[in-house]
């Protein structure tokens, strides 16, 4: 069980080796670096409650909808000065439930609010800017086995150090209680 709760990450650049990016840069623990050839990473973990004996990069705040031991994978591919695609896969969640999922600005913590607000391409306090064009929305409905997937593609890259997690919400769209959080080493492309 202890091994099942440990998280793993694979971060690579186009044609690069594990832990390196294509232009010779390196990947810092818990984060990535941008490069002239883009950025690519994939990371996964098993959800654990805050304060679990074996900590995880994936924290569940509601074990009814995101049970301990359920799994999440997030991937990112960003082209040089171009498009960014973020992919999400999950298993072990409550079957048939509709989840909201968004990229948030900060890493997860024991308090659901630790992840901060949604990452926005054009930062704004205007409620009209809370939308899937200005943010990364990965809403999905868990199938009969509790599995789900989503993908979002934008014509923009993340800004350095401003995207830190994916938060699962109790409802799709722009609102809903924070059910779980996964700290992700999002990167950027120069």
KADA-V15906 format. One record per residue. N is the residue number from 1. PHI is phi as a letter, one per 20 degrees, with the letter a starting at -180 (999 if undefined). Layout:
BEGIN
{{N;PHI} {N;PHI}}
END
This chain:
BEGIN
{{1;999} {2;f} {3;f} {4;f} {5;e} {6;f} {7;d} {8;c} {9;c} {10;c} {11;c} {12;c} {13;d} {14;g} {15;m} {16;e} {17;e} {18;g} {19;n} {20;c} {21;d} {22;g} {23;e} {24;n} {25;f} {26;c} {27;e} {28;e} {29;g} {30;m} {31;a} {32;c} {33;c} {34;e} {35;b} {36;f} {37;d} {38;o} {39;b} {40;b} {41;b} {42;b} {43;b} {44;b} {45;a} {46;d} {47;f} {48;c} {49;f} {50;g} {51;m} {52;f} {53;g} {54;d} {55;f} {56;c} {57;f} {58;d} {59;d} {60;d} {61;d} {62;c} {63;f} {64;f} {65;e} {66;c} {67;f} {68;g} {69;n} {70;f} {71;c} {72;c} {73;c} {74;c} {75;c} {76;c} {77;c} {78;c} {79;e} {80;g} {81;l} {82;c} {83;f} {84;c} {85;d} {86;d} {87;d} {88;c} {89;c} {90;c} {91;b} {92;n} {93;e} {94;f} {95;g} {96;n} {97;f} {98;e} {99;d} {100;e} {101;b} {102;b} {103;f} {104;d} {105;f} {106;c} {107;f} {108;f} {109;b} {110;f} {111;e} {112;g} {113;f} {114;g} {115;f} {116;m} {117;e} {118;f} {119;f} {120;c} {121;f} {122;d} {123;g} {124;b} {125;d} {126;f} {127;g} {128;f} {129;e} {130;e} {131;b} {132;f} {133;e} {134;e} {135;c} {136;d} {137;d} {138;c} {139;f} {140;b} {141;d} {142;f} {143;f} {144;f} {145;d} {146;n} {147;d} {148;b} {149;b} {150;b} {151;b} {152;c} {153;c} {154;c} {155;e} {156;c} {157;d} {158;f} {159;e} {160;g} {161;m} {162;d} {163;c} {164;c} {165;a} {166;d} {167;d} {168;e} {169;d} {170;f} {171;b} {172;f} {173;n} {174;e} {175;c} {176;p} {177;f} {178;f} {179;e} {180;a} {181;b} {182;c} {183;f} {184;c} {185;e} {186;f} {187;c} {188;b} {189;d} {190;f}}
END
